[in-house]
Amino acid sequence: MLFYLYREGKIFVASNKELLQPTIEHTPVLNAYKTNGNYNFFSYKLNKEERLGICTDIFNYIACTTESADVINKPIIKAAYKLSL
């Protein structure tokens, strides 16, 4: 998912429209971004699921992309298995 946030953490555009709902909590992503900085990968938990993300400053906004760790890890594990044969 790709989304843009105002500095205070409110999403104003997203590839998944559900992220625009005011009930969605974005604090885990913002905290991970603040800890790791621009263009640095980070992991965080959301609803007991590990997710991976990366964010950066763009003008007065923050742009982020996140994905489930399972989605990212699946092709890596598959490739590692093929190499071990």
N, C-alpha and C positions, 0 to 999 in steps of 0.2 A: 504494500500500500504506500502510496505517496501522498503527502499532505503538507500544507503550509499553515503555520501558526503565527498569530500575533505574539509579541514578546511576553504578554501576560499568560499565554498558554491556550488561547481560544483558537480552534481551527476555523479557517475561513474558506478553504478549498481542499478537496480530497478526491482521490481516485475512487474511493468507496464512500458513497453518500451517507452511509450509516454513521461515519465518524463525525458528521456535522451535528448530530444530536447533542443537545446540551447535557444529557445524562451520562455521556461517555467521559470517563476519567482519563486525562492525558498526563497526569502528574508523573507516572513512572517513566515515560519517555522524556519529559522535560528534565527530570532529575538526573537521568542517565546522561543526557546531552550536556547538562551543566557540569557533571563530573568528568566527562571524557573530552568535551570540546569538539571543534569543527573537524569533519572528515575522519573521525575515529569511531570504529565499530564499537558497539556495546551490546550487552544482553540485559534483559529485564524480565520480570514475571508479570503476567497479566492473566487474571482468572486461573491461576495455578499452572499456566502454560509458559514455557520459556520462549522468548522472542528475541530476535536480533534486529538491530537498527543502526542507522547512521544519520546524522543531521549536520547542517551547516547554516551559517548566517547568510542571508541574501538580502541586501539592503536593510530594511527595518523589520524583516521577518525571519522566521526559522523554517527551513525546508527539511523534512525528514522522510525517510522511507523505512518501513519495518516489515518483518515477515516472521512467520513461525519458524522456530529453530528446526523443527522436523522437516519442513519444506526445503530449507537450506542444506540440512545434513543428509537427506535421502540420496541425492546424486553423488555426494562425497563418499558415503559408505558404499554405494554401488560400485564406484570407480575403484575404491581401495580393495574391495572384494575381487574384482576382475584382475587387478594387478597381482593379487596374492596367488592366483591359480597357476 
